[in-house]
Amino acid sequence: MTEQHIHDNGEQIAELDRRLRALAAGHTDARSSDDFEELFKVTHSPGWTTRTHLELINLLVKTAERNLTEAAELRGALLRGARAIAEESVVAA
């Protein structure tokens, strides 16, 4: 059985692009910038993927999005915890 390439006027690729750009914005190191630029080039190549491949890539993107969200939540919890400790230290002093 042969997979057929997706023909949806680029809607799924546009959505993937939006999500990848959001992930790229969440990563600030120089290497991740290069990685995402390559991803944008690859994913916009004509006939780049099949539906099965796109499902796999979307699952990986979803996992990366979740990790990014969780990392932001952890940073917030860390900051709130550190502030609470600092406030307790001032009150105790």
Secondary structure, 3 states (H helix, E strand, C coil): CCCCECCCCCHHHHHHHHHHHHHHHHCCCHHHHHHHHHHHHHHCCCCCCEHHHHHHHHHHHHHHHHHHHHHHHHHHHHHHHHHHHHHHHHHHC
